Each structure stands twice: as C-alpha cells, then as structure tokens.
Amino acid sequence: LDEADELTNIFLVSDHGFGAHHKIININKWLMEKGYLVLKKQGRSRKIHRGNIKKITDFLHFTQFFRKMKRLQWVKNASGKIAEDAISACDIDWTRIRAYCFNYANIYINLKGREPSGTVSPSMEYEKIREDIINGLLKIIDWDSGEKENVISKVWRKEEIYNGHHLDGLPDLIIEYTGGKSLLQPWFNQIE
C-alpha cells in the first residue's frame, strides 16, 4: 500500500463478514415448534456426539486456536448443543414439511414443482407461509438482553434482494440478524 499511487485501485474483498456472536438461535427448532418442519416418527437416524465434535476440532487444530482466543468454553457449550439438537436431512419427513432452514440464514419453502416432495402450492399458500414465517421470526425476542430486543432485524423475500434467471434456486427467505446474534448452523437454540 505504501507504494500505491493515486492511480492505483485497491480492493479489499471478503467471502463474508465477521462479528461477535453473543447469542445463537436454532431456526429449524423454531420451525418445528411452529409446525413448518416435521421429523419422522422413528426419531433421529444420526446423532452428532460431543466426542466426535472434539475429535474434529482437535484434528483441524481448532482447539488450540479457540483456547488462544479464550473461546474454548463457548465451543464446548456449543458442541453440547449441537449434539443435543442436531438433525440430518434423513430425519425430516419431507412429505409433511412446509419450510426448512438449510444453512445459516436461508429458509426454503417446500414448494410443489420445485422440491422433489413439495407440499406447498406455488400460489397464495406460498405467499401466506412466507408472510407468516416473516411475522413470526420478527417477534422473536432476546429476553436476556435486558432490553427485550428483537433477535432478527429483517427477513427478506428473495425477490427483494436478488433477480435473474436463477432466482427459483435461491432461498425463499433470507434472515438478517440483530447485531451480536446469529445462526452459525441450524442446530442451536439459546433464544426463545
């Protein structure tokens, strides 16, 4: 940078932003509680065990990294929540669900004609489910904050932020979390 002159363009690029995560929410658990996501009756077919998470973090040398960052206890607590709340795609009853959170902040509606076992008609039912999920998510409150603040600041419909030929393959709803709150994986539930 010291050698760059006034004609030099400098770009700083990142694949995503970072910030502190004080609370983590489990969107799939919320979707289950509201009846949008249904698991098969026989229970969980796969379980992530806390010991396996430790083996993975040790193998990837994350344990030392988290210890240096003074976040090791947080990781241990989080791994316990992963083991307790984890579900896999084969646990889901795809013939009965209406919505699911595949990763991070993306909610997909189980749409007929798009999903292999779609249950939601691509009409008024689709729009009503999206509207109901948006309204419900915006009402989630962090009671521990002392100020009863909303966990989610905005839920976007895909067409509000994306366009183009591949719009149909994008998530139906995109969640924007309030500062300090996030969804690292769709397994956690620490906010009601």
N, C-alpha and C positions, 0 to 999 in steps of 0.2 A: 504494500500500500504506500510505503514511503516513496517508491519510485514511480507511482502513477501520476500522470499529469492531468490537466483539466479536460483533456480529450478522451481519457480512459473511462470506460463504463465499468462499474463494479457491481456484481450481482451477489447477493447473499441468499442462498437457497436452502430450504429445509424440507424434508418429506412430511413433517408435521410439527406443530408447536408443542412446547413443554411448559409445565407449570406445576405448582404444588397441588397435591391431591390429599385433601383432608378427610373427605368422605367419599365412599364409593357406593353406588346403587346397583341393584340387580334388576334390570328391566324385564328379563324373562320371568322372574319370580312375580313381579308386579302384573305382567300379562297373564300369568297363571291365576293369580288372585282375582283378576277381573274377568276370567273366563275366556280370554282370547287364545291362550296357549294351553293345550291339554296333553298330558302324558299318558302313555299306555298304562293299562291297569296292572300289569305284571311287575311294575316298578322299574327301577333303574337297571339298565343292562350293563353299563360300565360305570365304574366308580374311580374317581381320581383320589388316590390315597396320599395323605400328607407326606409319608415316607418317600413316595415316588417324586413328589414335587421337590423335596430336599435333594434327592439324587440328581434330578435335572439341574437344579441351581448349583449344586456342587460341581457337576460335570462341566457346566458352562462357566465356572469360576465366578458366578454371581454372588456367592456367599461372602467372599472377601470384599467384593465391591459394595454390597449392601452394608457390611459391617463398617467399612470406612465411611460410608455415607450416613452412618448412625440410623439406618432404616431396617436393620435386621429383624428387630422385634415386630415391626409392621409387616414384613414379609412373612414371618412365622404366623402371625394372626391371619393375614390374608390367605395363606396356604390352607389354614384350617377351614376358612370359609369356602374356599374352592372345593375342598374335599367334601364338605357338608352339603353344598348347594349345587354341585356340578351336574349337568345333564348333557347327554350327547344327542345328536340328531336321531339316532335309532331309539331313543327314549320317547320321542314325540309321536303322538297319534296324528299323523298328517291328514287323515280323513276327517278330523274333527276340529283342527285349529283354524283360527281366523287371522292370527298375526304372530310373528316371532321376531326376536332380535338376534340376528345372525352374528354381528360383531359390533363392538364399540357403541356407536350412536345411530345405528341403522335399523329401522323397523321395516319389515316386509309384510305385506298383506298376502295371505294365501289365496291368490286370485285365480279363478277358473280361467282356463285357456292359456295361462302363463306358467303356472306351477303344475307339476305332474299330478298332484292330488288336490287341486284348487277347490276351495269351498265357498269362496266369496264371489258373488256376481259382479262383473265389471260395470256397475251402474250405480244406482242410488245407494245400494248396500255398501259398496266400496267407499263411497264418499262419506256415508254415515259412520262407518267404522273408523275411518281416518279422523273424522271430526271428534268422535267420542274419545279416541285414544289421545289426541292432542289435548282436549279439555281435561282429561284425567291426569295426564302427565304434568300439566301446568299447575295442578293443585297439590302436587307432592311437596310437602313441607319438611324442612330440617328443623325438628323441634329442639335439637341440642344446640343450635347456634345462638340461642338467647334472644334472637330477633325473629324467630319463626320465618326464616327466609325460604323462598322457593328454591328447590333443587335444580330445576330446569328453567332456563330463561326464555327459550323459544323452541318450538317444534316446527320445522319447515316441511311443507309438501315438496316433493322432488321437483315439480314444475316451477316452484318459486325460486329455485336456485340453479337448476340445470335445464338444458334444452338440447335438441339434436336428435339424430336418428336412433340413438341407443338409450333413450330415456326410459323405455319399458324395462330394461335390465337393471336399473338403479333402484335403490331402496325407496319405498313409498313415503317414508317419514325419516327425517334426519333431526337428531336431538342436539340442541346447543345447551350445555350445562352452565349453571351459575359458577362463577369463579371458585376454585378450590374443591369442586365436586366433579366427579367423572365416573365413567364406566370403563375400567381397564379391560375387563372381559365380562361377558353377560352372565356372570355367576354370582356376583356379590350382592349382599343385602344388608346395609347398615343404616339405611334411612327409611322411615315409614311415611 
